[in-house]
Amino acid sequence: MKRLTTILASIISLTAIGQDTLKTKGATEFKRMMFGVNSSPDYCYRTLKNNGGNAMASTVFDIRNSSEEYKIGYTAGLNACYNFSERFGIELGVQYSNKGYTYKMSDLSFGDLIGSGNGIVYSTPTGQVPVEAKYRYNFIYLDVPARAIFYLGTKKVRFVASVGVATNILLKATLTSVSEYEDGNTKRETYDQEYDFKSLNVSPTISAGLDYSINNKLNLRAEPTFRYGLIEIIDAPITAYLWNAGMNITCYYALK
């Protein structure tokens, strides 16, 4: 009995020493179930596709490619992550995202035909002449992402990477016009886009970044993330595929 007591005491002592050693080396406790809140400022743009196959469609295609540029959007939402081990986990979530692109026109003259073929609604206020105009095409989605997460390292700061796919449910599509006039005034208006955009899309995602364990309950993660829509947004002679890249920041809370 005395020998058994001595063995148990030795095991407990060695375990305590091992835990202290891990803490000294910066290792963290394994967190199996985590819930997170994420936010990502995004660089948003599109890839055009010419389905028309005629001279007019090619002209519109070239005009859009030379006149359109990126817009800043965002993605934000809630996530649940289940880690099977210190190396692998899966994550599901619900997110709200603002994607799209910008159509920019400078040095306008009164009477110009603006946005032919782009669905731009334009009006000139009495007594004012526009000198510059910008139009932001906004596509608001409810995203349902699922991804596999891979971890490297066991210390407080670890490398993390993921691959996954998100189902994108279109909530609405709007057009925001920003016009600058000769007198220096700026006018901003937002309209609904009256087009038959597709209500569903699918976006593969990929990310890589760092995960920092603040304590036994909280983790902070920063991941440059890229998302690309596989389905064209509308059936039309000139259509587009939306994509965005951003810095996704997530704060996780571990249940156990």
C-alpha positions as CSV (number, residue, x, y, z in Angstrom):
1,M,0.0,0.0,0.0
2,K,2.8,2.3,0.9
3,R,4.5,1.5,-2.4
4,L,1.3,2.2,-4.4
5,T,0.9,5.5,-2.6
6,T,4.5,6.4,-3.6
7,I,3.8,5.5,-7.2
8,L,0.6,7.5,-7.4
9,A,2.4,10.5,-5.8
10,S,5.2,10.2,-8.4
11,I,2.7,10.1,-11.3
12,I,0.9,13.2,-10.0
13,S,4.2,15.0,-9.6
14,L,5.3,14.1,-13.1
15,T,2.0,15.1,-14.6
16,A,2.2,18.5,-12.8
17,I,5.8,19.0,-14.0
18,G,4.7,18.1,-17.6
19,Q,1.8,20.6,-17.5
20,D,4.1,23.3,-16.2
21,T,6.6,22.5,-18.9
22,L,3.9,22.8,-21.6
23,K,2.8,26.2,-20.2
24,T,6.4,27.3,-20.1
25,K,6.8,26.4,-23.8
26,G,3.6,28.3,-24.6
27,A,1.3,25.4,-25.4
28,T,-2.4,25.9,-25.0
29,E,-5.2,23.6,-23.9
30,F,-7.2,21.8,-26.6
31,K,-10.5,23.6,-27.4
32,R,-13.0,21.3,-29.0
33,M,-16.1,23.4,-29.4
34,M,-15.9,27.1,-30.2
35,F,-18.4,29.8,-31.3
36,G,-17.2,32.9,-33.1
37,V,-18.1,36.3,-34.5
38,N,-16.4,37.4,-37.6
39,S,-16.0,40.6,-39.7
40,S,-14.1,41.1,-42.9
41,P,-13.6,44.3,-45.0
42,D,-13.5,43.0,-48.6
43,Y,-12.0,44.1,-51.9
44,C,-14.9,43.2,-54.3
45,Y,-15.0,42.9,-58.1
46,R,-16.3,40.8,-60.9
47,T,-15.2,38.7,-63.9
48,L,-17.1,39.5,-67.1
49,K,-18.3,36.9,-69.6
50,N,-19.5,37.7,-73.1
51,N,-22.4,35.5,-74.1
52,G,-23.5,37.7,-77.0
53,G,-21.1,36.8,-79.7
54,N,-21.8,39.9,-81.8
55,A,-20.2,43.4,-82.3
56,M,-22.6,45.2,-80.0
57,A,-21.9,42.8,-77.1
58,S,-18.2,43.0,-77.7
59,T,-18.3,46.8,-77.6
60,V,-20.3,46.8,-74.3
61,F,-17.9,44.2,-72.9
62,D,-14.9,46.4,-73.7
63,I,-16.6,49.6,-72.3
64,R,-17.4,47.9,-69.1
65,N,-13.9,46.4,-68.7
66,S,-12.4,49.9,-69.2
67,S,-14.9,51.7,-67.0
68,E,-15.6,49.4,-64.1
69,E,-13.4,49.0,-61.0
70,Y,-13.4,47.4,-57.5
71,K,-15.6,48.5,-54.6
72,I,-15.1,48.0,-50.9
73,G,-17.6,45.6,-49.4
74,Y,-17.8,43.5,-46.2
75,T,-18.7,40.1,-44.8
76,A,-19.9,39.6,-41.2
77,G,-21.6,36.8,-39.2
78,L,-21.6,34.0,-36.7
79,N,-19.8,30.7,-36.7
80,A,-19.6,27.4,-34.9
81,C,-16.3,25.4,-35.0
82,Y,-15.8,21.8,-33.9
83,N,-12.2,20.6,-33.6
84,F,-11.7,16.9,-34.0
85,S,-8.1,17.2,-32.9
86,E,-5.4,19.8,-32.5
87,R,-4.8,19.6,-36.3
88,F,-8.2,19.5,-37.9
89,G,-11.7,21.0,-37.4
90,I,-14.9,21.9,-39.3
91,E,-16.9,25.1,-39.2
92,L,-20.4,26.2,-40.2
93,G,-21.8,29.7,-40.1
94,V,-24.3,32.3,-41.2
95,Q,-23.0,35.5,-42.7
96,Y,-24.3,38.8,-44.2
97,S,-22.2,40.0,-47.2
98,N,-22.1,43.0,-49.5
99,K,-20.4,42.2,-52.8
100,G,-20.3,44.0,-56.2
101,Y,-18.3,46.5,-58.2
102,T,-18.2,50.2,-59.3
103,Y,-18.8,51.9,-62.6
104,K,-16.9,55.2,-62.8
105,M,-17.4,58.0,-65.3
106,S,-15.4,61.3,-65.2
107,D,-15.5,64.6,-67.1
108,L,-19.2,64.3,-68.0
109,S,-20.9,66.7,-70.3
110,F,-24.6,67.6,-70.3
111,G,-26.6,65.3,-72.6
112,D,-24.1,62.4,-72.5
113,L,-25.7,59.0,-72.8
114,I,-24.7,57.5,-69.4
115,G,-24.5,53.8,-68.7
116,S,-26.0,52.5,-71.9
117,G,-26.7,48.8,-71.4
118,N,-25.8,49.1,-67.6
119,G,-29.3,49.9,-66.3
120,I,-28.1,53.2,-64.8
121,V,-30.9,55.6,-64.0
122,Y,-29.6,59.2,-64.3
123,S,-31.3,62.6,-63.9
124,T,-29.9,66.1,-63.9
125,P,-31.2,68.5,-61.1
126,T,-32.4,71.8,-62.4
127,G,-29.6,74.4,-62.6
128,Q,-26.9,71.8,-62.0
129,V,-24.5,70.1,-64.4
130,P,-22.7,66.9,-63.3
131,V,-18.9,66.8,-63.9
132,E,-18.3,63.3,-62.4
133,A,-20.4,60.3,-61.6
134,K,-19.8,57.0,-59.9
135,Y,-22.2,54.0,-59.6
136,R,-21.8,51.2,-57.1
137,Y,-23.5,47.9,-57.8
138,N,-24.3,46.3,-54.5
139,F,-25.3,42.6,-54.2
140,I,-26.5,41.7,-50.7
141,Y,-26.3,38.0,-49.8
142,L,-27.1,35.8,-46.9
143,D,-24.1,33.3,-46.9
144,V,-24.1,29.8,-45.4
145,P,-20.4,28.8,-45.3
146,A,-18.9,25.4,-44.5
147,R,-15.2,24.8,-44.3
148,A,-12.5,22.4,-43.2
149,I,-9.8,24.0,-41.0
150,F,-6.2,22.8,-40.6
151,Y,-3.9,23.9,-37.8
152,L,-0.1,23.8,-37.5
153,G,1.5,24.2,-34.1
154,T,0.4,23.9,-30.5
155,K,1.6,27.2,-29.0
156,K,-0.3,30.4,-28.4
157,V,0.2,31.5,-32.0
158,R,-0.6,28.9,-34.6
159,F,-0.8,28.8,-38.4
160,V,-4.3,28.1,-39.7
161,A,-5.6,27.4,-43.2
162,S,-9.0,26.4,-44.6
163,V,-10.9,25.4,-47.7
164,G,-14.6,25.4,-48.0
165,V,-17.7,26.5,-49.9
166,A,-20.5,29.0,-49.2
167,T,-24.1,29.0,-50.4
168,N,-25.0,32.6,-51.3
169,I,-28.7,33.5,-51.1
170,L,-29.4,36.9,-52.8
171,L,-31.4,39.2,-50.5
172,K,-31.4,42.3,-52.7
173,A,-29.5,44.1,-55.5
174,T,-29.1,47.9,-55.4
175,L,-27.4,50.7,-57.3
176,T,-25.9,53.6,-55.5
177,S,-25.2,56.7,-57.6
178,V,-22.7,59.4,-56.4
179,S,-22.7,62.5,-58.6
180,E,-20.5,65.6,-58.2
181,Y,-21.7,68.8,-59.8
182,E,-20.1,72.0,-61.0
183,D,-21.0,73.9,-57.9
184,G,-19.1,71.4,-55.7
185,N,-22.2,69.6,-54.3
186,T,-22.4,65.9,-54.2
187,K,-25.6,63.8,-54.5
188,R,-26.0,60.2,-53.4
189,E,-29.0,58.1,-54.2
190,T,-29.7,54.3,-53.9
191,Y,-32.1,52.4,-56.2
192,D,-33.2,48.8,-56.4
193,Q,-31.8,47.1,-59.5
194,E,-34.8,45.9,-61.5
195,Y,-33.2,42.9,-63.1
196,D,-33.8,39.1,-62.8
197,F,-30.7,38.3,-60.9
198,K,-30.2,34.7,-59.9
199,S,-31.2,34.1,-56.3
200,L,-28.6,31.4,-55.5
201,N,-24.8,31.2,-56.0
202,V,-22.0,28.9,-54.8
203,S,-18.6,30.3,-53.7
204,P,-15.6,28.2,-53.0
205,T,-13.4,29.8,-50.3
206,I,-9.8,29.5,-49.3
207,S,-7.9,31.2,-46.4
208,A,-4.6,31.1,-44.5
209,G,-3.6,33.1,-41.5
210,L,-2.7,33.1,-37.8
211,D,-4.7,32.0,-34.7
212,Y,-3.8,33.5,-31.3
213,S,-5.0,31.9,-28.0
214,I,-5.7,34.8,-25.7
215,N,-6.6,32.5,-22.8
216,N,-8.3,29.1,-22.2
217,K,-11.6,30.5,-23.5
218,L,-10.8,33.1,-26.1
219,N,-9.1,32.9,-29.5
220,L,-8.4,35.7,-32.0
221,R,-7.9,34.7,-35.6
222,A,-6.8,36.8,-38.7
223,E,-7.2,35.1,-42.1
224,P,-6.7,36.7,-45.6
225,T,-9.7,35.0,-47.4
226,F,-10.6,34.7,-51.1
227,R,-14.2,33.8,-52.3
228,Y,-15.3,33.3,-55.9
229,G,-18.8,32.9,-57.2
230,L,-19.1,29.9,-59.6
231,I,-22.5,30.9,-61.0
232,E,-23.1,33.9,-63.3
233,I,-25.3,36.5,-61.6
234,I,-27.7,36.9,-64.5
235,D,-28.7,35.3,-67.8
236,A,-27.7,38.1,-70.2
237,P,-25.4,38.7,-73.2
238,I,-22.9,40.3,-70.9
239,T,-22.9,38.7,-67.4
240,A,-20.5,38.6,-64.4
241,Y,-19.1,36.3,-61.7
242,L,-18.6,38.1,-58.4
243,W,-15.5,37.6,-56.3
244,N,-14.0,39.2,-53.2
245,A,-10.9,39.1,-51.1
246,G,-10.5,40.4,-47.6
247,M,-9.0,40.1,-44.1
248,N,-11.3,38.0,-42.1
249,I,-11.1,38.7,-38.3
250,T,-12.8,36.2,-35.9
251,C,-13.1,36.2,-32.2
252,Y,-13.9,32.7,-30.8
253,Y,-15.2,31.6,-27.4
254,A,-14.6,28.0,-26.4
255,L,-17.2,26.0,-24.5
256,K,-14.8,23.2,-23.7
